[in-house]
């Protein structure tokens, strides 16, 4: 039902992010043998053509490491399938630990490869209403300091930020208690202002998905949260609604918020939403799903700035349907997504 439950990074991902900048510089971010900058010597991951996909492919991402391990084990078919994920840019979910260092490492690596870093900020206090990805900053001041760290880490480098999946949606659907509403609006508006002030940063405030409700329910809350100052909004984050339905939802919402552009998470929407089982958990590791359109800025509508893989394909939504903890890599699920993908 909700777009982003289960989307948060695992402890392993947090550790990886902390050391990413140094690791990439030491382990070989530069090209070799004629390859483009950003090539990984293990999985041989290179960047996508910049004119269609300007976002950075992390050569040391989870899927890339999985490809290298599978190839080493002689599992060529499995490696080929996971490569369908590893060779495209996926969002980096910034964790609570030392955001300045994390984000500096990510944006510097992206800049070295001549690409734009795609970042997700998912640390709002009282996050996810106590579900699989519950948590977030301890209080408003902690969150503001965290945003300040993110901004310092980005600096003048190129970045696209997806700001707080579900944070506005949960103000509308009653999931977030009323006593936290005023602070959340203030925190979101402050984050938009801080990040859009950066020279080369675009900010998309999350706006739910095509299946949760109507655009008329969320456009005023989006305005209170700072959409007027943002570059646009994101839809379908960590969800499965088709690109066609997401465009229709986004266009209707755009008309209510001054014609703002939007981006769509197409990471797992190739077969559309799951319609069986418990309606309250159809969003959580649903079977039979598939990779959707690959990331690109060449989209089907001028209001859609990009199709993005914001949810990282192959990482669990949470401990449901046999899955591991939220954000942990689940090879079996990743293989099914890739096998069924476009």
C-alpha positions in Angstrom: 0.0 0.0 0.0 2.7 2.5 0.9 5.4 3.4 -1.5 8.5 3.0 0.4 8.2 0.7 3.4 11.1 -1.7 3.4 13.3 0.6 1.2 15.9 1.6 3.8 19.5 0.4 3.6 20.9 -2.4 5.6 23.8 -2.2 8.0 26.1 -3.5 5.3 24.9 -0.8 3.0 25.7 1.8 5.7 29.2 0.5 6.1 29.7 0.4 2.3 28.6 4.0 2.0 30.9 5.2 4.7 34.0 3.9 3.0 32.8 4.4 -0.6 34.8 7.4 -1.5 38.2 6.0 -0.4 37.4 2.5 -1.7 36.6 3.7 -5.3 39.7 5.8 -5.5 41.9 3.0 -4.3 40.2 0.0 -6.0 40.0 1.4 -9.5 37.5 4.0 -10.4 39.7 5.0 -13.4 39.5 3.2 -16.7 41.7 0.4 -17.8 42.2 -1.3 -21.2 40.3 1.4 -23.0 37.2 1.2 -20.7 35.3 4.3 -19.7 35.9 5.9 -16.3 33.8 4.2 -13.6 34.7 0.6 -14.8 35.0 -2.0 -12.1 37.7 -4.6 -12.7 35.8 -7.4 -11.1 32.3 -7.2 -12.7 33.5 -4.9 -15.6 30.7 -2.4 -15.0 30.8 0.8 -17.1 28.7 3.9 -17.3 25.6 4.2 -19.6 25.7 6.7 -22.5 25.4 10.1 -21.0 23.0 11.6 -23.5 20.3 9.1 -22.5 21.2 8.4 -18.9 23.4 11.0 -17.1 23.2 9.2 -13.7 26.2 7.5 -12.1 26.5 3.7 -12.1 28.2 2.6 -8.9 30.9 0.1 -10.0 31.1 -1.2 -6.4 27.4 -1.5 -5.8 25.7 -4.6 -4.3 24.6 -5.9 -7.7 28.0 -5.4 -9.2 29.7 -7.3 -6.4 27.1 -10.1 -6.8 28.0 -10.3 -10.5 31.7 -10.7 -9.7 31.0 -13.3 -7.1 28.7 -15.3 -9.4 31.2 -15.2 -12.3 34.0 -16.4 -10.0 31.8 -19.3 -8.9 31.2 -20.2 -12.5 27.4 -19.3 -12.4 27.4 -17.6 -15.7 23.6 -17.5 -16.3 22.9 -16.0 -12.8 25.7 -13.5 -13.4 24.2 -12.5 -16.7 20.8 -11.9 -15.1 22.1 -9.9 -12.2 24.2 -7.8 -14.6 20.8 -6.5 -15.9 20.6 -4.7 -12.6 24.3 -3.9 -12.0 24.8 -2.1 -15.3 22.3 0.6 -14.7 22.3 3.5 -12.1 20.4 2.9 -8.9 19.8 5.4 -6.2 22.2 5.7 -3.2 20.2 5.9 0.1 22.1 8.1 2.4 22.2 6.7 5.9 22.3 8.5 9.3 26.0 8.0 9.8 28.3 10.8 8.8 26.3 12.1 5.9 28.9 14.6 4.8 31.5 11.9 4.3 29.1 9.5 2.6 27.7 12.1 0.2 31.1 13.6 -0.6 32.4 10.1 -1.6 29.4 9.4 -3.8 29.4 12.8 -5.6 33.1 12.8 -6.1 33.0 9.3 -7.6 30.1 10.4 -9.9 31.9 13.6 -10.9 35.1 11.6 -11.7 33.0 9.5 -14.1 31.3 12.6 -15.6 27.9 11.7 -14.2 25.3 12.9 -11.7 24.8 11.2 -8.3 21.3 10.0 -7.6 20.6 10.3 -3.8 17.6 9.4 -1.6 17.2 11.1 1.7 15.1 9.0 4.0 15.7 10.0 7.6 12.7 12.1 8.6 11.7 11.7 12.3 9.0 9.1 13.0 9.7 7.5 9.6 7.4 4.8 8.1 4.9 4.8 11.0 6.6 1.9 12.9 6.7 -0.5 9.9 9.6 -2.4 8.3 11.6 0.8 7.7 10.8 2.6 11.0 13.3 4.9 12.4 14.7 8.2 11.2 16.4 11.1 13.0 15.8 11.3 16.7 14.3 14.8 16.5 14.0 17.9 14.4 17.4 19.4 15.3 19.1 16.1 14.5 17.5 16.0 11.1 18.4 19.6 10.3 22.0 18.9 11.2 21.9 15.8 9.0 20.6 17.8 6.0 23.4 20.3 6.6 25.9 17.5 6.4 24.3 16.2 3.2 24.5 19.7 1.7 28.2 20.1 2.6 28.9 16.7 1.1 27.3 17.6 -2.2 28.9 21.0 -2.5 29.0 22.3 -6.1 28.9 18.8 -7.6 26.0 17.5 -9.7 23.3 15.6 -7.7 19.7 14.7 -8.0 17.9 14.2 -4.7 14.7 12.2 -4.0 13.5 13.8 -0.8 11.8 11.6 1.9 9.7 8.9 0.3 6.3 8.7 1.9 6.9 11.6 4.3 4.1 13.8 2.9 1.9 10.9 2.0 1.9 9.7 5.6 0.8 13.2 6.7 -2.3 12.8 4.5 -3.3 9.2 5.1 -3.3 9.5 8.9 -0.3 7.2 9.4 1.8 9.9 11.1 0.3 11.2 14.3 -1.1 14.7 14.2 1.4 16.1 16.8 4.2 15.5 14.4 2.7 17.2 11.4 3.8 20.8 11.9 7.4 19.9 12.6 7.5 17.6 9.5 6.3 20.3 7.2 8.9 22.6 8.6 11.7 20.0 8.2 10.7 19.2 4.6 10.4 22.9 3.6 13.8 23.6 5.2 15.4 20.6 3.5 14.1 21.8 0.1 15.4 25.3 0.7 18.8 24.1 1.8 19.3 21.7 -1.1 17.9 23.7 -3.9 20.3 26.5 -2.9 23.2 24.3 -4.1 24.5 25.2 -7.5 24.1 21.8 -9.3 21.5 20.0 -7.2 17.9 19.1 -8.2 15.4 18.1 -5.6 12.2 16.0 -6.1 9.9 15.9 -3.2 8.1 12.5 -2.9 4.4 12.5 -3.8 3.2 9.0 -3.4 2.0 6.7 -6.1 -0.9 6.0 -8.5 -2.6 3.6 -6.2 -2.8 5.2 -2.8 -5.4 8.0 -3.4 -6.1 11.1 -5.4 -3.9 14.0 -6.4 -6.4 16.3 -4.8 -5.6 14.9 -1.4 -1.9 15.7 -1.5 -1.3 18.8 -3.5 -1.9 21.2 -0.6 0.3 19.3 1.7 3.0 19.3 -0.9 2.8 23.1 -1.1 3.2 23.3 2.7 6.2 21.0 2.4 8.0 23.3 -0.2 7.1 21.9 -3.6 7.0 25.4 -5.1 10.8 25.8 -4.4 11.6 22.2 -5.4 12.5 21.1 -8.9 9.6 18.7 -8.9 8.2 15.6 -7.3 8.8 11.8 -7.4 6.1 9.1 -7.8 6.0 5.3 -7.4 9.0 5.1 -5.2 9.5 1.5 -4.2 6.2 0.6 -5.7 4.9 -1.3 -8.7 2.4 0.8 -10.6 2.9 0.9 -14.3 4.7 3.8 -16.0 1.5 4.6 -17.9 -0.5 4.9 -14.6 2.3 6.8 -13.0 2.4 9.3 -15.8 -1.3 9.9 -15.5 -1.1 10.4 -11.8 1.9 12.7 -12.0 0.3 14.8 -14.8 -2.9 15.3 -12.8 -0.9 16.3 -9.7 1.4 18.5 -11.7 -1.6 20.6 -12.9 -2.4 21.3 -9.2 1.2 22.3 -8.2 2.1 24.8 -10.9 3.1 22.5 -13.7 6.0 21.0 -11.8 7.9 18.2 -13.5 8.3 14.7 -12.0 10.3 11.5 -12.0 9.1 7.9 -11.9 10.6 4.9 -10.1 10.5 2.2 -12.7 12.8 -0.2 -10.9 10.2 -3.0 -10.4 7.1 -2.0 -12.3 7.5 -4.1 -15.4 4.5 -6.3 -14.6 2.5 -3.7 -12.7 1.2 -4.0 -9.2 0.4 -7.3 -7.4 -3.3 -7.8 -6.9 -3.5 -10.9 -4.8 -3.1 -11.7 -1.1 -3.4 -9.4 1.8 -4.1 -5.9 0.4 -2.1 -4.4 3.3 1.1 -6.1 2.2 0.8 -6.3 -1.6 3.6 -3.8 -1.7 6.0 -6.1 0.2 8.2 -8.4 -1.9 5.3 -9.3 -4.2 5.9 -12.3 -6.4 5.8 -12.2 -10.2 7.2 -8.7 -10.5 9.7 -7.5 -13.1 12.3 -4.8 -13.8 10.7 -1.9 -15.6 12.0 0.7 -18.1 15.7 1.2 -17.6 16.8 4.6 -16.2 16.8 7.3 -18.8 15.9 11.0 -19.3 14.3 10.1 -22.6 10.7 9.6 -21.4 7.2 9.4 -22.9 6.1 12.8 -21.7 7.7 16.2 -21.5 6.6 16.6 -17.8 8.5 13.4 -16.9 12.2 14.4 -16.3 13.4 10.8 -15.9 12.6 7.2 -15.3 14.8 6.2 -12.3 15.6 3.1 -10.4 15.1 4.6 -6.9 14.3 1.4 -5.1 17.3 -0.8 -5.6 16.2 -3.9 -7.4 17.0 -7.1 -5.5 16.9 -5.5 -2.1 14.1 -6.7 0.2 11.1 -4.7 1.2 11.1 -6.4 4.6 10.6 -9.6 6.4 7.5 -10.8 4.5 7.0 -13.6 1.9 10.3 -15.2 3.0 12.4 -12.1 2.5 15.3 -10.9 4.7 15.3 -7.6 6.6 14.5 -4.4 4.8 17.3 -3.2 2.5 19.2 -6.5 2.5 20.2 -8.1 -0.8 17.9 -11.0 -1.8 19.5 -12.9 -4.7 16.5 -15.1 -5.3 14.2 -12.1 -5.7 16.7 -10.2 -7.8 17.1 -13.1 -10.2 13.3 -13.3 -10.6 13.0 -9.6 -11.3 15.8 -9.7 -13.9 14.5 -12.9 -15.6 11.1 -11.3 -16.0 12.4 -7.8 -16.9 12.2 -6.0 -20.2 
